[in-house]
Amino acid sequence: MTDSVLPRSARIAGRVFAWVLAALLVATVIAAAWVGIRGVLAYGHLRDAQASATDVRASLSDPAAAATAIDALSEDTGAARALTSDPIWSLAAGLPWVGPQLAAVSAVAASLDDVAGTALTPLSEVASTFQVDALRPQGGRIDVDTFAQLSPAAASAAEGVASAESSISAVDDAALLSPVRDAVDEVDQLLTEAGAATEALANATALLPAMLGAEGPRDYLVLFQNNAEWRSLGGIPGAMALIHTDGGTISLAAQESSSDFPEYPESVLPLGDEIEAIYGQRPGKWIQNVTQVPDFTVSGSLAREMWARQHGGQQVDGVIALDPVALSYILEATGPVALPGGDTLTSENAVPLLLNEVYQRYQRPADQDAFFAAAAAAVFEALAAGDVDPAKFVTALGRAGDENRLLLWSAHEDDQALLNDTTLSGPLPVTDDDTARFGVYVDDGTGSKMSFYQTLTTDVAWTECTVDAAGDAGGTATVTATIANNAPADAASLPSYITGGGRYGVAPGTTRTVGYVYIPEGWELADAQLSTGGGFGGGVHDGRRVVSFTVDLGPGQSASAVVTAHPVVPGAAVIDAVETPTLTPPTAIAATCGAPLQ
């Protein structure tokens, strides 16, 4: 049929349809070009923002420089947001297939801009006029007003970052192409890290004024954990000090040794049936054992009660624990510190000097205690006098906290609420939606200082696993704890204070270690094997199955415990482990279902 045969109305309708179709095609091409060009521009701004974020992280020790980097970050995220939020982009985001990709990019740009352009702005404004030297003690006093300036901005930043993190976590990545999904995951991880950092800053600026005596005098008991004699949270509290604060002024009020405390006939505080089934009453009968339970809320309250019984009922406001490795980090900020006896304490020699050489030099415990007291006092005097690089000091404390070498418990409920869910609180391993965490803890059973020669190596792995459509993993996983005695072959000839002298039935030079493996909440024990052929004990602690074992090792020997478990219902695809802080950084490597995480 030819055109002339068609009714005129049909011919007109055909032309109109053709025009409309052509217009739609042109509009589609223009819209696609518009979205494509703006997408390329937005990508460039987001990459620039990534570089600016790196600058922010690198300049945290200089708040003014960080403020400049935050301004640059804000400019790029603002531009990226504008480019991915116009009506045409929003309309295209509703299309099939390509729509979810565009919506995800828009969500990323908006979330990052919310952080850089809104959440961090008040903090940036404060930081631009803030001097790190304000944190340096002057005449033994820290200006608590410094924290009052930072606190509101830090709290606002933490809230804003948490909101942005929630927005990215809500992105449904099921329909995303791999490159887009990877980018979303990368931003999600970045915001998770930023959220942890800003929350920590907000908590610190809220907590420190009261701790420094801004609201009235306070006293804190400091436990110096000795990693040469392992306990679950690090080592025995061998030496201790009482720190007094008042209006920002800090003073060393008292120093004592664990030898000044008696064995109590029964636990000074109720431990509960679960803890006693695993550890007996030992944590509550000897101050050297308060860190045996891998929960610092238990350790802190026990130490506080023991101190009160020895000092006429004096109730300290909190308990702090740190070890010589953490002290070596702090010495990077103070520089070498001269000791009264002629020694110089440095970041390089602090660990071997305090955990081994002192026992070879002094045979009498009283002389050892005097050396420890002098070292602690000298470092405290350097800090109180302001002989410290504030930025390096903050870095040192952060590193110690990350490695669970710096712990803090407060007797004030409001303070403790800020500490909860942080590494500083020294909690039991926490399993969440993202990660299932094992715990591997070791205690010296030799009554010696032989742990100086030992190493703990922890590995976790999925032996088999599957991930469902929701991203939840099921299967079987193992945690392997390997303990080695690296003492010299003639270790039996070491001073008896180091070897233990056979007091607990362990031959000099041999190490006895009691290990505890905590299985994640919501998981079940499947199997446990010890390379020595020994058996296992254990129990349940706050919803976590605990497997305990004991190994005796001569010089050059090692032993491994392999514990296998599985989740009751599918859950986190990542597994990890928290372990006792020893002389070396933690060795546990997280693993995701199917591949190790580097």
C-alpha positions as CSV (number, residue, x, y, z in Angstrom):
1,M,0.0,0.0,0.0
2,T,1.4,3.4,-1.0
3,D,1.4,6.6,0.9
4,S,-1.4,8.1,-1.3
5,V,-3.8,5.3,-0.4
6,L,-3.5,6.1,3.4
7,P,-6.0,8.4,5.0
8,R,-4.6,11.9,5.5
9,S,-5.1,11.5,9.3
10,A,-3.0,8.4,9.3
11,R,-0.2,10.1,7.3
12,I,-0.2,13.0,9.8
13,A,-0.1,10.6,12.7
14,G,2.8,8.7,11.2
15,R,4.8,11.9,10.7
16,V,4.1,13.0,14.2
17,F,5.1,9.6,15.6
18,A,8.3,9.8,13.6
19,W,9.0,13.3,14.8
20,V,8.4,12.2,18.4
21,L,10.5,9.1,18.0
22,A,13.3,11.2,16.4
23,A,13.0,13.7,19.2
24,L,13.1,11.0,21.8
25,L,16.2,9.4,20.2
26,V,17.9,12.8,20.1
27,A,16.9,13.5,23.7
28,T,18.2,10.1,24.7
29,V,21.5,10.6,22.9
30,I,21.8,14.1,24.5
31,A,20.8,12.7,27.9
32,A,23.3,9.9,27.6
33,A,26.0,12.3,26.6
34,W,25.0,14.6,29.4
35,V,25.1,11.8,32.0
36,G,28.3,10.4,30.5
37,I,30.2,13.7,30.4
38,R,29.0,14.6,33.9
39,G,30.0,11.1,35.1
40,V,33.5,11.5,33.8
41,L,33.8,14.9,35.5
42,A,32.4,13.6,38.7
43,Y,34.8,10.6,38.6
44,G,37.7,13.1,38.3
45,H,36.5,15.1,41.3
46,L,36.1,11.9,43.3
47,R,39.6,10.8,42.5
48,D,40.9,14.2,43.5
49,A,38.9,13.9,46.7
50,Q,40.6,10.6,47.3
51,A,43.9,12.3,47.1
52,S,42.7,15.0,49.4
53,A,41.5,12.4,51.9
54,T,45.0,10.9,51.9
55,D,46.4,14.4,52.6
56,V,44.0,14.8,55.5
57,R,45.2,11.5,57.0
58,A,48.8,12.4,56.5
59,S,48.5,15.8,58.1
60,L,46.6,14.9,61.2
61,S,49.6,15.8,63.3
62,D,49.2,19.3,62.1
63,P,45.6,20.4,62.5
64,A,46.0,23.6,60.5
65,A,47.3,21.6,57.5
66,A,44.5,19.1,58.0
67,A,42.0,21.9,57.8
68,T,43.4,23.1,54.5
69,A,43.2,19.5,53.1
70,I,39.6,19.2,54.4
71,D,38.7,22.4,52.5
72,A,40.1,20.9,49.3
73,L,38.3,17.7,49.9
74,S,35.0,19.6,50.4
75,E,35.4,21.4,47.1
76,D,35.8,18.2,45.1
77,T,33.0,16.3,46.9
78,G,30.7,19.2,46.4
79,A,31.4,19.3,42.7
80,A,30.9,15.6,42.4
81,R,27.6,15.8,44.2
82,A,26.4,18.6,41.9
83,L,27.3,16.7,38.8
84,T,25.5,13.6,39.9
85,S,22.3,15.0,41.3
86,D,20.7,17.1,38.5
87,P,17.2,16.1,37.2
88,I,18.6,14.3,34.1
89,W,20.9,12.2,36.2
90,S,18.1,11.5,38.7
91,L,15.8,10.5,35.8
92,A,18.4,8.1,34.3
93,A,18.9,6.6,37.7
94,G,15.4,5.1,37.4
95,L,16.3,3.2,34.3
96,P,16.9,-0.6,34.3
97,W,20.5,-1.9,34.5
98,V,22.3,1.4,34.1
99,G,20.0,3.1,36.8
100,P,21.4,1.3,39.8
101,Q,25.0,2.1,38.7
102,L,24.1,5.8,38.5
103,A,22.2,5.8,41.8
104,A,25.2,4.2,43.5
105,V,27.6,6.8,42.2
106,S,25.2,9.5,43.3
107,A,24.9,8.0,46.8
108,V,28.7,7.8,47.1
109,A,29.1,11.5,46.0
110,A,26.4,12.7,48.3
111,S,27.7,10.7,51.3
112,L,31.2,11.9,50.8
113,D,30.0,15.5,50.5
114,D,27.9,15.2,53.6
115,V,31.1,14.2,55.4
116,A,33.5,16.7,53.9
117,G,31.2,19.6,53.3
118,T,29.1,19.3,56.5
119,A,30.3,16.9,59.1
120,L,33.9,17.9,59.1
121,T,33.4,21.6,58.5
122,P,33.1,22.6,62.2
123,L,36.0,20.4,63.1
124,S,38.0,22.0,60.2
125,E,37.2,25.5,61.5
126,V,38.4,24.6,65.0
127,A,41.5,22.8,63.7
128,S,42.5,25.8,61.6
129,T,43.2,27.7,64.8
130,F,44.3,24.8,66.9
131,Q,47.9,24.2,67.9
132,V,49.1,20.7,68.9
133,D,51.4,22.3,71.5
134,A,48.2,23.1,73.5
135,L,48.3,19.4,74.5
136,R,51.8,19.7,75.9
137,P,51.8,19.9,79.7
138,Q,53.1,23.2,81.1
139,G,54.5,22.9,84.6
140,G,52.7,19.6,85.1
141,R,49.3,20.9,84.0
142,I,47.3,20.4,80.8
143,D,44.8,23.1,79.8
144,V,41.5,21.3,79.9
145,D,39.8,24.1,77.9
146,T,41.6,22.8,74.8
147,F,39.3,19.7,74.9
148,A,36.2,21.9,75.5
149,Q,37.0,23.7,72.2
150,L,37.2,20.5,70.3
151,S,34.4,18.5,71.9
152,P,31.3,19.9,70.1
153,A,32.9,19.8,66.7
154,A,34.2,16.3,67.3
155,A,30.7,15.1,68.4
156,S,29.1,16.7,65.3
157,A,31.7,15.1,63.0
158,A,31.2,11.7,64.5
159,E,27.4,12.0,64.1
160,G,27.7,13.1,60.4
161,V,30.2,10.4,59.5
162,A,28.0,7.8,61.1
163,S,25.0,9.0,59.1
164,A,27.0,8.9,55.8
165,E,28.2,5.4,56.6
166,S,24.6,4.3,57.2
167,S,23.6,5.7,53.8
168,I,26.4,3.8,51.9
169,S,25.7,0.6,53.8
170,A,22.1,0.8,52.7
171,V,23.1,0.7,49.0
172,D,21.9,-2.5,47.4
173,D,24.9,-3.8,45.6
174,A,23.2,-6.9,44.1
175,A,22.6,-5.2,40.7
176,L,25.9,-3.3,40.6
177,L,28.6,-4.0,38.1
178,S,31.9,-5.2,39.6
179,P,33.8,-1.8,39.3
180,V,30.9,0.1,40.8
181,R,30.5,-2.4,43.5
182,D,34.2,-2.3,44.4
183,A,34.0,1.5,44.5
184,V,31.0,1.4,46.9
185,D,32.8,-1.2,49.1
186,E,35.9,1.0,49.1
187,V,33.9,4.1,50.2
188,D,32.1,2.0,52.8
189,Q,35.4,0.9,54.3
190,L,36.7,4.4,54.2
191,L,33.7,5.7,56.1
192,T,33.9,2.9,58.6
193,E,37.5,3.9,59.4
194,A,36.5,7.6,59.5
195,G,33.6,6.7,61.7
196,A,35.8,4.9,64.2
197,A,38.3,7.8,64.2
198,T,35.8,10.6,64.7
199,E,33.9,8.6,67.3
200,A,37.2,8.1,69.1
201,L,38.0,11.8,69.0
202,A,34.5,12.7,70.2
203,N,34.8,10.2,73.1
204,A,38.3,11.4,74.0
205,T,37.4,15.1,74.1
206,A,34.3,14.3,76.2
207,L,36.2,12.0,78.6
208,L,39.6,13.6,79.1
209,P,38.5,16.9,80.9
210,A,36.8,14.9,83.7
211,M,39.8,12.5,83.9
212,L,42.1,15.4,84.2
213,G,40.2,16.7,87.2
214,A,38.2,19.5,85.5
215,E,35.1,18.6,87.6
216,G,37.1,17.8,90.8
217,P,40.1,15.8,91.9
218,R,40.5,12.2,90.6
219,D,42.9,9.3,91.3
220,Y,43.8,6.6,88.8
221,L,45.6,3.4,89.5
222,V,48.1,2.5,86.7
223,L,49.1,-1.1,86.3
224,F,52.4,-1.8,84.4
225,Q,51.9,-5.2,82.8
226,N,55.0,-7.4,82.5
227,N,54.9,-9.3,79.2
228,A,57.8,-11.5,80.5
229,E,55.2,-13.3,82.5
230,W,52.1,-13.7,80.3
231,R,48.6,-13.0,81.3
232,S,45.6,-13.0,79.0
233,L,45.6,-9.2,78.7
234,G,49.4,-8.9,78.4
235,G,51.3,-9.7,81.6
236,I,51.2,-9.7,85.3
237,P,50.8,-6.3,86.9
238,G,54.3,-6.2,88.5
239,A,54.5,-2.5,89.3
240,M,51.9,0.2,89.8
241,A,51.5,3.9,90.4
242,L,48.7,6.2,91.6
243,I,48.2,9.3,89.5
244,H,46.3,12.2,90.9
245,T,44.7,14.9,88.8
246,D,43.1,18.2,89.7
247,G,42.1,21.0,87.4
248,G,44.4,19.7,84.7
249,T,47.4,19.3,87.1
250,I,48.9,15.8,87.1
251,S,51.0,14.4,89.9
252,L,52.5,11.0,90.8
253,A,51.0,10.3,94.2
254,A,52.3,6.8,95.0
255,Q,54.3,3.8,93.6
256,E,54.0,0.2,94.7
257,S,54.9,-3.3,93.6
258,S,52.7,-6.4,93.3
259,S,54.8,-7.9,96.1
260,D,53.3,-5.4,98.5
261,F,49.9,-7.1,98.1
262,P,48.9,-10.3,99.9
263,E,47.2,-13.4,98.7
264,Y,43.6,-13.0,99.7
265,P,41.8,-16.0,101.1
266,E,39.0,-15.7,98.5
267,S,38.2,-13.5,95.6
268,V,37.9,-9.9,96.7
269,L,34.8,-9.6,94.4
270,P,32.3,-12.2,93.1
271,L,33.6,-13.5,89.8
272,G,30.5,-15.5,88.8
273,D,30.2,-19.2,88.1
274,E,31.3,-19.0,84.4
275,I,34.6,-17.2,85.2
276,E,35.3,-19.5,88.1
277,A,34.7,-22.6,86.1
278,I,37.4,-21.5,83.7
279,Y,39.9,-19.6,85.8
280,G,39.0,-20.5,89.4
281,Q,39.3,-17.8,92.0
282,R,42.9,-16.9,91.0
283,P,42.1,-13.6,89.3
284,G,40.5,-12.3,92.5
285,K,43.0,-13.6,95.0
286,W,46.3,-12.2,93.6
287,I,46.8,-8.8,92.1
288,Q,49.3,-10.5,89.7
289,N,46.3,-12.4,88.2
290,V,43.7,-9.6,87.8
291,T,44.5,-9.5,84.1
292,Q,44.1,-13.3,83.7
293,V,40.4,-12.8,82.6
294,P,40.5,-11.2,79.1
295,D,37.9,-8.6,80.1
296,F,39.4,-5.4,81.5
297,T,36.1,-4.4,83.2
298,V,36.7,-7.4,85.4
299,S,40.4,-6.7,85.8
300,G,39.9,-3.0,86.6
301,S,37.2,-3.6,89.3
302,L,39.4,-6.3,90.9
303,A,42.5,-4.1,91.0
304,R,40.4,-1.2,92.4
305,E,39.1,-3.4,95.2
306,M,42.5,-4.7,96.1
307,W,44.0,-1.2,96.2
308,A,41.2,-0.1,98.5
309,R,41.8,-3.0,100.9
310,Q,45.5,-2.1,101.1
311,H,44.9,1.7,101.5
312,G,42.3,2.2,104.1
313,G,39.4,2.0,101.7
314,Q,40.6,4.5,99.1
315,Q,38.5,4.1,96.0
316,V,40.3,5.1,92.9
317,D,38.3,6.6,90.0
318,G,39.6,4.3,87.4
319,V,42.4,1.8,86.4
320,I,44.8,2.1,83.5
321,A,47.0,-0.7,82.2
322,L,50.0,-0.5,79.8
323,D,53.0,-2.6,79.0
324,P,56.7,-1.9,78.2
325,V,56.0,-2.2,74.5
326,A,53.5,0.7,74.8
327,L,56.1,2.5,76.9
328,S,58.6,2.1,74.0
329,Y,56.1,3.8,71.7
330,I,55.8,6.7,74.2
331,L,59.6,7.0,74.4
332,E,59.5,7.8,70.7
333,A,57.6,10.9,71.7
334,T,59.7,11.9,74.7
335,G,63.1,10.9,73.4
336,P,65.7,9.1,75.7
337,V,65.0,9.5,79.4
338,A,67.9,9.4,81.9
339,L,67.4,7.2,84.9
340,P,68.9,7.9,88.4
341,G,71.3,4.9,88.3
342,G,73.0,6.0,85.1
343,D,71.0,4.1,82.6
344,T,69.2,5.8,79.7
345,L,65.8,4.5,78.7
346,T,65.1,4.6,75.0
347,S,62.4,3.3,72.6
348,E,64.9,0.7,71.5
349,N,66.1,-0.7,74.8
350,A,63.0,-0.3,77.0
351,V,61.6,-3.8,76.3
352,P,64.8,-5.9,76.8
353,L,66.0,-3.7,79.7
354,L,62.7,-3.8,81.6
355,L,61.7,-7.4,80.8
356,N,64.9,-9.3,80.9
357,E,68.2,-7.4,81.6
358,V,67.0,-6.1,84.9
359,Y,66.5,-9.6,86.2
360,Q,70.0,-10.7,85.1
361,R,71.4,-7.5,86.7
362,Y,69.6,-7.6,90.1
363,Q,68.9,-10.9,91.9
364,R,66.8,-9.4,94.7
365,P,63.1,-8.6,93.9
366,A,63.4,-5.4,96.0
367,D,66.2,-4.1,93.8
368,Q,64.2,-4.9,90.7
369,D,61.2,-3.1,92.0
370,A,63.3,0.0,92.8
371,F,64.6,0.0,89.2
372,F,61.0,-0.2,87.8
373,A,59.9,2.6,90.1
374,A,62.7,4.8,89.1
375,A,62.0,4.2,85.4
376,A,58.3,4.9,85.8
377,A,58.9,8.1,87.7
378,A,61.5,9.3,85.2
379,V,59.1,8.8,82.2
380,F,56.3,10.4,84.2
381,E,58.4,13.4,85.0
382,A,59.3,13.9,81.3
383,L,55.7,13.8,80.3
384,A,54.5,16.1,83.1
385,A,57.3,18.6,82.3
386,G,56.2,18.8,78.7
387,D,59.3,17.1,77.3
388,V,57.3,15.4,74.7
389,D,56.3,15.8,71.0
390,P,52.4,16.0,71.3
391,A,51.8,14.6,67.8
392,K,54.1,11.7,68.3
393,F,52.6,11.1,71.8
394,V,49.0,10.9,70.4
395,T,50.3,8.5,67.7
396,A,52.0,6.4,70.3
397,L,48.8,6.1,72.4
398,G,46.8,5.3,69.3
399,R,49.2,2.5,68.3
400,A,49.2,1.1,71.8
401,G,45.4,1.2,71.9
402,D,45.1,-0.5,68.5
403,E,47.4,-3.3,69.8
404,N,45.4,-3.7,73.1
405,R,48.4,-2.5,75.1
406,L,46.6,0.5,76.6
407,L,43.5,-0.3,78.6
408,L,41.2,1.9,80.7
409,W,38.4,1.2,83.0
410,S,36.4,3.9,84.8
411,A,34.4,3.6,88.0
412,H,32.2,6.4,86.7
413,E,29.3,5.0,84.7
414,D,29.1,8.0,82.3
415,D,32.9,7.6,81.5
416,Q,32.7,3.9,81.1
417,A,29.8,4.3,78.7
418,L,32.1,6.2,76.4
419,L,34.8,3.6,76.7
420,N,32.5,0.6,76.0
421,D,32.8,-0.8,72.5
422,T,36.4,0.6,72.2
423,T,39.6,-1.3,72.3
424,L,40.6,0.7,75.4
425,S,37.9,-1.0,77.4
426,G,39.7,-4.4,76.8
427,P,36.4,-6.3,76.0
428,L,35.9,-10.0,75.2
429,P,36.1,-10.6,71.4
430,V,33.1,-9.0,69.8
431,T,31.3,-10.6,66.8
432,D,29.2,-8.3,64.6
433,D,27.5,-8.4,61.2
434,D,30.8,-8.0,59.4
435,T,33.3,-10.0,61.4
436,A,33.3,-13.1,63.6
437,R,36.1,-12.8,66.2
438,F,37.9,-15.6,68.0
439,G,40.1,-14.9,71.0
440,V,43.5,-16.5,71.7
441,Y,44.9,-15.8,75.2
442,V,47.9,-17.2,77.0
443,D,49.0,-17.3,80.6
444,D,52.3,-18.2,82.1
445,G,52.1,-21.3,84.4
446,T,55.8,-21.4,85.3
447,G,55.9,-18.6,87.8
448,S,58.8,-17.2,85.9
449,K,59.8,-14.5,83.4
450,M,60.4,-17.0,80.6
451,S,57.6,-15.5,78.5
452,F,60.3,-13.1,77.3
453,Y,61.6,-15.9,75.2
454,Q,58.3,-17.1,73.9
455,T,56.2,-16.2,70.8
456,L,52.5,-16.6,70.1
457,T,51.4,-17.0,66.5
458,T,47.8,-17.0,65.6
459,D,46.2,-18.0,62.2
460,V,42.5,-18.1,61.2
461,A,41.1,-19.8,58.1
462,W,37.9,-20.9,56.5
463,T,38.3,-24.6,55.8
464,E,35.1,-24.7,53.9
465,C,32.4,-22.0,53.4
466,T,29.5,-20.8,51.3
467,V,28.0,-17.4,51.0
468,D,24.2,-17.0,50.4
469,A,22.4,-14.3,48.4
470,A,22.4,-12.0,51.5
471,G,26.1,-12.2,51.8
472,D,26.0,-14.3,54.9
473,A,28.6,-17.1,55.3
474,G,28.3,-20.6,56.6
475,G,30.8,-23.4,56.8
476,T,33.7,-24.4,59.0
477,A,36.7,-22.4,60.2
478,T,39.8,-23.0,62.3
479,V,42.0,-21.0,64.6
480,T,45.5,-22.2,65.1
481,A,47.5,-21.0,68.1
482,T,51.2,-21.8,68.0
483,I,53.4,-21.3,71.0
484,A,57.2,-21.5,70.8
485,N,60.0,-21.5,73.4
486,N,62.9,-19.7,71.8
487,A,65.1,-19.6,74.9
488,P,68.8,-20.6,74.5
489,A,69.7,-24.2,74.9
490,D,71.3,-23.5,78.3
491,A,68.3,-21.6,79.6
492,A,68.3,-23.7,82.7
493,S,71.4,-21.7,83.8
494,L,69.6,-18.4,83.7
495,P,68.9,-16.7,87.0
496,S,66.2,-18.5,89.0
497,Y,63.9,-15.4,89.0
498,I,63.8,-15.8,85.2
499,T,63.4,-19.6,85.0
500,G,61.1,-19.8,88.1
501,G,63.5,-22.1,89.8
502,G,61.2,-25.1,89.5
503,R,58.8,-23.7,92.2
504,Y,55.7,-24.9,90.4
505,G,57.0,-28.3,89.3
506,V,58.4,-27.0,86.0
507,A,62.1,-27.7,85.3
508,P,64.2,-24.6,84.8
509,G,64.4,-23.6,81.2
510,T,61.1,-25.2,80.4
511,T,58.0,-23.0,79.9
512,R,54.5,-24.0,80.9
513,T,51.7,-22.1,79.1
514,V,48.0,-22.2,79.7
515,G,46.0,-21.2,76.6
516,Y,42.4,-20.2,76.2
517,V,40.7,-20.1,72.8
518,Y,37.4,-18.2,72.7
519,I,34.9,-19.2,70.0
520,P,32.8,-16.4,68.5
521,E,29.3,-15.7,69.8
522,G,26.8,-17.7,67.8
523,W,29.3,-20.4,66.9
524,E,29.7,-24.0,68.0
525,L,32.8,-26.1,68.7
526,A,33.4,-28.8,66.1
527,D,36.8,-30.2,67.1
528,A,40.0,-29.4,69.0
529,Q,43.5,-30.9,68.5
530,L,46.7,-30.3,70.4
531,S,50.0,-31.2,68.6
532,T,51.4,-32.6,71.9
533,G,48.5,-35.0,72.2
534,G,47.2,-33.4,75.3
535,G,43.6,-32.8,76.2
536,F,41.4,-29.7,76.6
537,G,39.3,-28.1,79.3
538,G,37.2,-25.0,79.2
539,G,33.7,-23.7,79.7
540,V,31.4,-20.9,78.5
541,H,32.1,-17.2,79.1
542,D,29.3,-14.6,78.3
543,G,27.9,-16.6,75.4
544,R,31.3,-17.7,74.1
545,R,32.5,-21.3,74.2
546,V,36.1,-21.4,75.7
547,V,38.6,-24.2,75.0
548,S,41.6,-24.3,77.4
549,F,44.9,-26.3,77.1
550,T,48.3,-26.5,78.7
551,V,51.7,-27.1,77.0
552,D,55.2,-27.6,78.5
553,L,58.0,-26.6,76.1
554,G,61.8,-27.0,76.4
555,P,64.1,-24.6,74.6
556,G,63.6,-24.8,70.8
557,Q,60.3,-26.6,71.1
558,S,56.8,-25.4,69.9
559,A,53.3,-26.7,70.0
560,S,50.0,-25.9,68.3
561,A,46.4,-26.0,69.2
562,V,43.9,-26.2,66.3
563,V,40.3,-25.4,67.2
564,T,37.6,-25.9,64.6
565,A,34.2,-24.3,64.8
566,H,31.2,-23.3,62.7
567,P,28.4,-20.7,62.9
568,V,25.0,-22.0,64.1
569,V,23.4,-19.9,61.4
570,P,25.1,-18.1,58.4
571,G,26.6,-14.8,59.4
572,A,29.8,-12.7,59.0
573,A,31.9,-13.7,56.0
574,V,35.1,-12.4,57.7
575,I,36.8,-14.1,60.6
576,D,39.5,-12.6,62.8
577,A,41.2,-13.2,66.1
578,V,42.1,-11.0,69.1
579,E,45.2,-12.3,71.0
580,T,47.3,-11.6,74.0
581,P,49.6,-8.6,73.4
582,T,53.1,-10.1,73.5
583,L,56.5,-8.5,72.7
584,T,55.7,-8.5,69.0
585,P,52.7,-7.0,67.2
586,P,49.7,-9.2,66.8
587,T,50.0,-11.9,64.2
588,A,46.4,-12.8,63.4
589,I,45.4,-12.5,59.8
590,A,41.8,-12.0,59.0
591,A,40.2,-14.2,56.4
592,T,37.1,-13.8,54.3
593,C,35.1,-16.7,52.9
594,G,37.2,-18.1,50.1
595,A,40.4,-15.9,50.4
596,P,42.7,-14.3,53.0
597,L,42.4,-10.6,53.6
598,Q,45.7,-8.8,53.4
